[in-house]
Structure formats: structure tokens, C-alpha cells
Amino acid sequence: MLLPGLMAVTGVEELLFRQILFRWLEQQNISSKGTILATAVAFGGAHLGPLLIGGEVDGLFYLLQSVYMVWVGLLLGELRRASESWVISWAGHAGYNTTFLFVLSLIDDV
């Protein structure tokens, strides 16, 4: 039940970061590396949400997650650049999220 919603959110994230923002930065004549870095930092920043609005989970968790998401965003940005398609970065993002959920389900069963 969680997977369809997660895939939809993943699609929206990729549309925003690896299609709209990515293309806009390219149109501003930003280098490929600069575009990938900027979209990755924005992607990481988006994962700070609960920390910025005073979420109940420890702020350090969201800070570390955000830094990690910059790294994931760099990989997804490179997928986007190499393939010239945000759909490919969406597939990579969806694969990452599905794998992450699978690993969490294994940990939960232990």
C-alpha cells in the first residue's frame, strides 16, 4: 500500500528537481557539473523539511539524511545528464526507494 504513494512522490520529486529545475539551470547556461550540484543541493535541502518546521524526530537525523540525499541527488543528476531523461533518474530513484523499503522490512522482521 505504501509503494504506490512512494512512487508518486518519487515521480513528483524527479519532475521538480531533475526536469524543471535541471532544464531551467541548463537554459541559464550553467555547466553540467553546476546543474547537477545545484539540483542535488536543492534535493538534499528538500529533505530537511521536518527539521525546518520543528518535527518531533531528532534534528540530527534530518541533517544527516539531508547530507546523504545530496549524495543521492548527485547520482540521480548524473543519471539525468547521461540519459538526457528525467524518467531514467525517476527509475533510479524508484529503485533506490524500493530497495530502501525492502531493507527496512528485513530489519523490522529481525
C-alpha positions in Angstrom: 0.0 0.0 0.0 2.9 2.3 0.7 4.7 1.6 -2.5 2.2 3.4 -5.0 2.3 6.6 -2.9 6.0 6.4 -2.6 6.4 6.0 -6.4 4.1 9.0 -7.0 6.1 11.2 -4.6 9.3 10.0 -6.2 7.9 11.0 -9.6 7.0 14.4 -8.4 10.5 14.9 -6.8 12.2 13.9 -10.1 9.9 16.1 -12.1 10.7 19.1 -10.0 14.4 18.6 -9.4 15.6 16.6 -12.5 13.3 18.0 -15.1 12.0 21.5 -14.2 15.0 22.8 -12.2 17.6 20.9 -14.2 16.3 22.3 -17.5 15.9 25.8 -16.2 19.6 25.7 -15.0 20.7 24.4 -18.3 18.8 27.3 -20.0 20.8 29.7 -17.8 24.0 28.3 -19.4 25.1 26.7 -16.1 27.6 23.9 -16.7 26.6 20.3 -16.4 28.5 19.9 -13.1 27.0 23.1 -11.7 23.5 22.0 -12.7 23.9 18.6 -11.1 25.4 20.1 -8.0 22.7 22.7 -7.7 19.8 20.2 -8.1 21.5 17.8 -5.7 21.8 20.5 -3.0 18.2 21.6 -3.6 17.1 17.9 -3.3 19.1 17.5 -0.1 17.5 20.7 1.3 14.1 19.4 0.5 14.7 16.6 2.9 15.3 19.0 5.7 11.6 19.7 5.9 10.7 18.3 9.3 13.7 19.9 10.8 12.8 23.3 9.5 9.2 23.1 10.7 10.1 21.7 14.1 9.4 18.0 13.6 9.4 15.6 16.5 12.3 13.4 15.3 15.8 14.5 16.4 17.1 17.3 14.1 20.4 15.5 13.7 18.7 12.7 11.9 17.2 15.1 9.3 20.5 16.9 8.9 22.4 13.7 8.2 19.7 12.5 5.9 19.8 15.8 4.0 23.6 15.5 3.5 23.2 11.9 2.4 20.4 13.0 0.0 22.8 15.5 -1.6 25.0 12.5 -2.5 22.0 10.5 -3.8 20.9 13.7 -5.8 24.4 13.8 -7.4 24.0 10.3 -8.6 20.5 10.9 -9.9 21.6 14.1 -11.5 24.4 12.3 -13.3 21.8 9.7 -14.5 19.7 12.5 -15.8 22.6 14.2 -17.6 23.9 11.0 -19.1 20.5 9.7 -20.3 19.0 13.2 -21.1 15.8 11.9 -19.5 14.3 12.6 -16.1 12.3 9.4 -16.5 15.6 7.4 -16.1 16.5 9.3 -13.0 13.0 8.6 -11.7 13.6 4.9 -12.4 16.8 5.1 -10.4 15.1 7.0 -7.6 12.3 4.5 -7.5 14.7 1.6 -7.4 16.6 3.2 -4.6 13.4 3.8 -2.6 12.1 0.3 -3.2 15.5 -1.2 -2.1 15.5 1.0 1.0 11.9 -0.1 1.9 12.9 -3.8 1.4 15.9 -3.4 3.6 13.9 -1.7 6.3 11.3 -4.5 6.1 14.1 -7.1 6.7 15.4 -5.1 9.7 11.9 -4.8 11.1 11.5 -8.6 10.8 14.6 -9.3 12.9 
